[in-house]
Amino acid sequence: MSSANQPITSSDASGPRHVAIIMDGNGRWAKKLGKLRIFGHKSGVKSVRRAVSFAVSHEIEALTLYAFSSENWNRPQQEVSALMELFVRALDSEVKSLHKHNVRLRIVGDISRFGERLQGRIRKAEVLTENNSGLTLNIAANYGGRWDIIRGVQQIAEQVKLGIIAPEQIDESMLEQHVCLSDLAPVDLVIRTGGEHRISNFLLWQIAYAEFYFTDVLWPDFDELVFEGALNAFAQRERRFGGTTPISPQVS
């Protein structure tokens, strides 16, 4: 395993296949500078770009970023509107670069609440990159872990109603196929910036056996060194998945 001060490389078997990040601290970062919160969100886009570039260079299979939770609609309307416009602009400015670097972009969440303009941008970006074979970049937008699980249960309940399956056939593996990201490797590592130590309704099903890494660094200051520190910390963990002996990451 890599030591704490020795960067791991893409060839390390202990490296995570799927990393999820709760991007926290944009508003506090802006407040420290005497700026409006949206200024922090705009600066946070640069950190997204750095994180994606790092994930590509380290051959991480999937990167899932928590951009906008289903609870974020409770924020001031001005901030929500500014975030929606920032989302549109980010899609317009970044998707061509993502496509160039063989990144597959997917938006995870209930996008039906977004305006038609944003929904159109999302569909266009996903179609453009859907056949790319490099990093899968998932942006969780209007996403909530409880919503995800409830939606999966509803889909299964509909199959029971139609007589396709019997209630006693429902098991963990079946529900697994009805939550978001079921086609990807399980989440190995969750990183949260901003100093908070909570999940915030993020990927509740998918992170059951993930390792957690918390940092006080605010999201606009998140860079390659912080990401590397998280990977190095992950490499030191002994993952038991409920057992008593460490288990090596699965290789597909």
Buried (B, 14 or more C-beta within 10 A) or exposed (E): BBEEEEBBEEEBEBBBBBBBBBBBBBBBBBEEEEBBBBBBBBBBBEBBBBBBBBBBEBEBBBBBBBBBBBEBEEBEEEBBEBBBBBBBEBBEEBBEEBBEBEBBBBBBBBBEEBEEEBBEBBEEBBEBBEEBEBBBBBBBBBBBBEBBBEBBBEBBEEBEEEEEBEEEEBEEEBBEEBBBBEEBBBBBBBBBBBEEEEBEBBBBBBBEEBBBBBBEBBBBBBBBEBBBBBBBBBBEBEBEEEEEEEEEBEEE
